[in-house]
């Protein structure tokens, strides 16, 4: 895996940090794209460098396509190639019934969770097509398959990501590019722990999802990252256009 390059969008998040570390451990040089977590990005850069790999950190707001194009160009200028794009960035909005959501919150969710993915794929695909190789893995959610109470806008965006990825997989398979989606259920992350402690609706819905999950627990972050790594770097060369759930049986579709 030497001299391969992975770009992790949302690399400072709960899952993004694990994905970054795993890619570096697998021998990839990494590009960490983040929005505002400068200290976490710096710590990741130091950790990757300590393990003998190179790490470039780039700040970007995914709502603006010109910033997305800029970080893709910077990654290629620094490393000469992009082999893997993992999109693990989301919009942490409060769970809220749809009719109570502000127009601004709806727009922000769609801008980051759907349009941001579109912009990233649009920016990186010409490079991968020219190289006739590449893997794209996007983190979405089971809500994009079956819907979810109190997060309708996010579910709509995630459903759009699934449809987008399937369409792009069909378009680009002939170029040697695979494109897949990982759809977790609820994950035992620091963010979820904070949100359940701060918001009664989030806590109640999380408890309900655990009861509805056949395995009766939350996913551990590493269980989700294991699938991401397989699709991005492992022997998954004949898997494309798939939206794979990691949800303990909460959904089976």
matplotlib code that plots the C-alpha trace (Angstrom):
import matplotlib.pyplot as plt

x = [0.0, 3.0, 2.7, -1.0, -3.1, -6.4, -8.4, -10.7, -13.3, -14.4, -11.2, -11.4, -14.8, -15.5, -15.3, -12.9, -10.2, -10.3, -10.4, -7.4, -5.4, -6.4, -5.4, -2.0, -1.5, -2.3, 0.5, -1.4, -0.3, -3.4, -5.2, -7.4, -10.1, -11.9, -14.1, -13.1, -11.4, -7.9, -6.4, -7.7, -6.3, -2.9, -2.9, -3.8, -1.0, 1.5, 0.2, 0.4, 3.9, 5.0, 4.0, 6.1, 3.4, 2.8, -0.3, -1.7, -4.4, -6.7, -9.6, -12.7, -16.4, -18.2, -21.1, -18.9, -17.8, -14.8, -13.4, -13.9, -12.1, -9.3, -8.6, -8.7, -6.2, -4.0, -4.0, -3.0, -0.3, 1.2, 1.0, 0.5, -2.6, -5.7, -6.4, -9.2, -11.8, -13.7, -16.5, -17.2, -18.4, -21.9, -24.0, -24.7, -28.2, -30.5, -33.2, -36.4, -39.8, -39.9, -42.6, -40.6, -37.3, -36.3, -35.8, -32.1, -31.5, -33.1, -30.9, -27.8, -28.4, -29.0, -26.0, -23.6, -24.9, -26.0, -24.5, -21.2, -20.9, -21.8, -19.1, -16.5, -17.3, -17.5, -14.1, -12.2, -13.7, -11.9, -8.6, -9.6, -11.0, -7.7, -5.9, -8.5, -8.6, -10.1, -12.4, -15.0, -16.7, -19.3, -20.7, -24.5, -27.1, -29.8, -32.2, -31.5, -33.0, -36.0, -36.5, -36.2, -38.3, -37.0, -34.3, -36.3, -34.0, -30.9, -32.7, -33.6, -30.0, -28.7, -31.2, -29.9, -26.3, -27.3, -29.0, -26.1, -23.5, -25.4, -25.7, -22.0, -21.0, -22.8, -21.2, -17.7, -17.3, -15.8, -13.0, -12.0, -13.6, -15.8, -18.2, -20.1, -22.0, -21.7, -25.0, -24.6, -27.4, -26.8, -23.1, -21.6, -19.7, -18.7, -21.0, -24.0, -23.2, -23.1, -26.4, -28.3, -27.1, -28.2, -31.5, -34.4, -35.8, -32.4, -32.1, -35.6, -35.1, -31.7, -33.2, -36.0, -33.5, -31.5, -34.7, -35.6, -32.2, -32.0, -28.4, -29.8, -26.9, -25.2, -22.6, -19.0, -17.1, -14.5, -17.2, -18.3, -14.7, -13.8, -16.3, -15.1, -11.6, -12.5, -14.4, -11.7, -8.5, -9.2, -10.2, -13.5, -12.5, -15.7, -18.1, -19.6, -22.9, -23.8, -25.3, -24.3, -25.9, -23.9, -26.8, -27.1, -30.2, -32.1, -32.7, -32.4, -32.6]
y = [0.0, 2.3, 5.6, 5.5, 8.6, 8.7, 11.9, 11.8, 14.5, 15.1, 13.6, 15.2, 13.7, 10.7, 8.3, 10.4, 10.2, 6.4, 6.2, 8.5, 6.4, 3.2, 4.5, 5.6, 2.3, 0.6, 2.6, 5.5, 9.1, 11.0, 14.3, 15.4, 17.8, 19.6, 22.6, 24.2, 21.7, 23.0, 21.6, 18.1, 18.3, 19.3, 16.4, 14.0, 15.3, 14.8, 11.3, 10.2, 11.7, 9.8, 6.6, 7.4, 8.6, 12.0, 14.0, 17.2, 19.0, 21.3, 23.5, 23.7, 24.5, 21.9, 24.2, 26.1, 24.1, 26.4, 25.4, 21.7, 22.1, 23.9, 21.1, 18.5, 20.5, 21.0, 17.3, 16.4, 19.1, 17.8, 14.0, 13.7, 11.5, 10.5, 6.8, 6.9, 9.4, 8.8, 11.2, 11.1, 14.6, 15.3, 18.2, 17.8, 19.2, 18.8, 16.1, 17.9, 17.2, 18.3, 21.0, 22.6, 22.9, 26.3, 26.8, 27.7, 24.3, 22.4, 24.3, 23.7, 20.0, 19.5, 21.8, 19.8, 16.2, 16.0, 18.9, 18.6, 15.0, 16.0, 18.6, 16.3, 13.5, 16.1, 17.5, 14.2, 12.1, 13.7, 12.8, 9.2, 8.8, 10.0, 7.5, 4.8, 3.8, 5.0, 4.2, 6.4, 5.5, 7.8, 7.5, 7.9, 6.4, 3.7, 6.7, 7.2, 3.8, 3.7, 7.2, 8.3, 10.3, 13.8, 13.8, 14.0, 16.5, 14.4, 11.2, 12.9, 14.0, 10.5, 8.9, 11.3, 10.3, 6.6, 7.4, 9.6, 6.9, 4.2, 6.5, 7.4, 3.8, 2.9, 5.9, 5.2, 1.5, 1.4, 3.6, 1.2, 3.3, 1.8, 3.9, 2.6, 3.8, 2.7, 3.1, 2.9, 2.9, 4.7, 4.6, 4.9, 8.0, 10.9, 13.2, 10.9, 10.7, 14.5, 14.9, 12.3, 14.0, 17.4, 16.6, 14.5, 13.7, 12.4, 10.3, 8.8, 8.1, 6.5, 4.2, 3.3, 2.4, 0.2, -1.7, -2.1, -3.4, -7.2, -7.1, -4.7, -2.3, 0.6, 0.0, 0.5, 3.0, 0.5, -1.9, 0.8, 1.8, -1.9, -1.9, 1.5, 0.2, -3.0, -1.0, 1.6, -0.4, -4.1, -6.8, -5.1, -4.5, -6.2, -4.4, -1.1, 0.7, -0.8, 0.8, -1.5, -1.3, -1.6, -1.4, -4.7, -5.7, -2.5, -2.5, -5.5, -4.0]
z = [0.0, -0.1, -2.1, -2.1, -1.0, 0.9, 1.3, 4.4, 4.3, 7.9, 9.1, 12.5, 13.4, 15.6, 12.7, 10.6, 13.2, 13.2, 9.4, 9.2, 11.6, 9.9, 6.5, 7.8, 9.4, 6.1, 4.5, 2.9, 3.0, 4.1, 3.5, 6.3, 5.3, 8.2, 8.7, 12.0, 14.3, 13.8, 17.0, 16.2, 12.7, 14.0, 16.5, 13.7, 11.5, 14.3, 15.0, 11.4, 11.0, 14.1, 12.4, 9.3, 6.9, 5.5, 6.4, 4.8, 6.6, 4.6, 5.9, 3.7, 3.9, 1.9, 1.2, -1.2, -4.3, -5.0, -1.6, -2.4, -5.8, -4.0, -1.5, -4.2, -6.3, -3.2, -2.4, -6.0, -6.0, -2.8, -3.4, -7.2, -6.9, -5.0, -4.7, -2.2, -1.1, 2.1, 2.9, 6.6, 7.2, 8.5, 9.9, 13.6, 13.9, 16.8, 16.4, 15.7, 14.2, 10.6, 10.9, 13.7, 11.7, 10.5, 6.8, 7.6, 9.3, 6.4, 3.9, 5.9, 6.2, 2.5, 1.7, 3.8, 3.7, 0.1, -2.0, -0.2, -1.3, -4.8, -4.9, -3.5, -6.1, -8.9, -8.0, -7.6, -10.4, -13.4, -11.7, -11.0, -14.5, -15.9, -13.8, -14.5, -10.8, -7.6, -4.7, -3.2, 0.1, 1.7, 5.2, 5.1, 7.4, 7.5, 7.7, 4.0, 3.3, 5.6, 7.0, 10.6, 13.0, 14.0, 11.3, 8.1, 6.3, 7.1, 6.0, 2.7, 2.2, 3.0, 0.6, -2.0, -1.3, -1.8, -5.1, -6.2, -5.4, -7.2, -10.3, -10.2, -9.7, -12.9, -14.8, -13.6, -13.3, -16.8, -15.6, -12.8, -10.1, -7.3, -5.4, -2.3, 0.8, 4.4, 6.3, 10.0, 12.5, 15.8, 16.9, 20.4, 19.7, 21.9, 19.9, 20.6, 24.2, 24.5, 22.5, 24.6, 27.8, 26.5, 24.8, 26.1, 22.6, 21.4, 24.5, 24.1, 20.4, 21.0, 23.6, 21.3, 18.5, 20.8, 21.8, 18.1, 17.2, 17.2, 18.6, 21.4, 21.4, 19.6, 17.0, 18.1, 15.9, 15.0, 13.6, 11.1, 10.2, 9.5, 6.6, 5.4, 5.3, 3.4, 0.7, 0.5, 0.7, 0.9, -1.5, -2.5, -6.1, -7.4, -5.1, -6.4, -6.2, -2.8, 0.3, 3.1, 6.6, 9.8, 12.2, 14.1, 12.1, 12.8, 9.0, 6.7, 3.2]

ax = plt.figure().add_subplot(projection="3d")
ax.plot(x, y, z, "-o")
ax.set_aspect("equal")
plt.show()
